[in-house]
Amino acid sequence: MEKQVLPIIRKKNRRAGIFLTMALSLYFLIPLSLMFLTDVVNRPSFFYGIPWAWLLAFLQIPLTWFFCGVYHAQAKSLEEKLEGMEKEGGP
């Protein structure tokens, strides 16, 4: 039973690592761009002339919801797989 569970746990950890890397890189994009690309982030964007820095900051909210939703769905499916394996294995 443990040999069947280990690949599922590795898969879950790999997915969590990928999402963590993506989230941290996107969240650190704003402070780094403000430090190194000040002339670019202060330009008006295509969206009602809002500066790029503000646009990136506002996009963090739906980005957070997206990451949480995808991770929740994947974790739920992996939990269901583990429960199914537990039921097959017996007590």
PLY file of the C-alpha trace (Angstrom):
ply
format ascii 1.0
element vertex 91
property float x
property float y
property float z
element edge 90
property int vertex1
property int vertex2
end_header
0.00 0.00 0.00
2.81 2.43 0.85
4.39 1.85 -2.57
1.15 3.00 -4.18
0.85 6.11 -2.02
4.38 7.46 -2.51
3.96 8.37 -6.21
0.76 10.24 -5.39
2.47 12.19 -2.63
5.40 12.99 -4.91
2.98 14.19 -7.58
1.22 16.43 -5.05
4.52 17.88 -3.82
5.69 18.50 -7.39
2.48 20.36 -8.23
2.69 22.41 -5.05
6.29 23.33 -5.86
5.37 24.43 -9.38
2.51 26.61 -8.13
4.66 28.09 -5.38
7.40 28.97 -7.86
4.92 30.57 -10.26
3.16 32.52 -7.52
6.33 33.84 -5.92
7.83 34.86 -9.24
4.69 36.75 -10.23
4.26 38.35 -6.81
7.87 39.54 -6.73
7.50 40.94 -10.25
5.94 44.15 -8.96
8.57 45.15 -6.37
11.41 44.19 -8.69
9.90 46.09 -11.59
9.42 49.13 -9.37
13.09 48.97 -8.42
14.62 48.34 -11.83
12.08 49.42 -14.46
10.63 52.59 -13.00
10.15 54.31 -16.37
8.29 51.32 -17.81
5.89 50.66 -14.92
4.95 54.34 -14.65
3.77 54.48 -18.27
0.03 54.35 -18.88
-1.27 50.94 -19.93
-3.93 50.05 -22.50
-6.53 49.67 -19.73
-7.97 53.15 -19.13
-4.50 54.65 -18.87
-3.77 53.05 -15.49
0.00 52.76 -14.89
1.42 49.25 -15.35
2.42 49.03 -11.69
-1.20 49.51 -10.58
-2.45 47.08 -13.19
-0.03 44.40 -12.01
-1.00 45.05 -8.40
-4.71 44.68 -9.14
-4.11 41.50 -11.15
-2.64 39.82 -8.08
-6.13 39.35 -6.60
-7.59 37.21 -9.42
-4.22 35.48 -9.75
-4.38 34.44 -6.11
-7.91 33.10 -6.55
-6.82 31.20 -9.67
-3.86 29.55 -7.93
-5.98 28.64 -4.91
-8.76 27.21 -7.05
-6.49 25.06 -9.18
-4.52 23.80 -6.20
-7.73 23.02 -4.31
-9.15 21.04 -7.24
-5.94 19.05 -7.66
-5.59 18.36 -3.96
-9.20 17.22 -3.79
-8.70 14.76 -6.67
-5.55 13.37 -5.06
-7.35 12.98 -1.73
-10.12 11.05 -3.49
-7.52 8.75 -5.04
-5.96 8.13 -1.65
-9.37 7.39 -0.10
-10.14 4.95 -2.90
-6.83 3.18 -2.34
-7.53 3.04 1.38
-10.93 1.43 0.77
-9.34 -1.14 -1.55
-6.65 -2.04 0.96
-9.09 -2.72 3.74
-8.53 -1.98 7.44
0 1
1 2
2 3
3 4
4 5
5 6
6 7
7 8
8 9
9 10
10 11
11 12
12 13
13 14
14 15
15 16
16 17
17 18
18 19
19 20
20 21
21 22
22 23
23 24
24 25
25 26
26 27
27 28
28 29
29 30
30 31
31 32
32 33
33 34
34 35
35 36
36 37
37 38
38 39
39 40
40 41
41 42
42 43
43 44
44 45
45 46
46 47
47 48
48 49
49 50
50 51
51 52
52 53
53 54
54 55
55 56
56 57
57 58
58 59
59 60
60 61
61 62
62 63
63 64
64 65
65 66
66 67
67 68
68 69
69 70
70 71
71 72
72 73
73 74
74 75
75 76
76 77
77 78
78 79
79 80
80 81
81 82
82 83
83 84
84 85
85 86
86 87
87 88
88 89
89 90
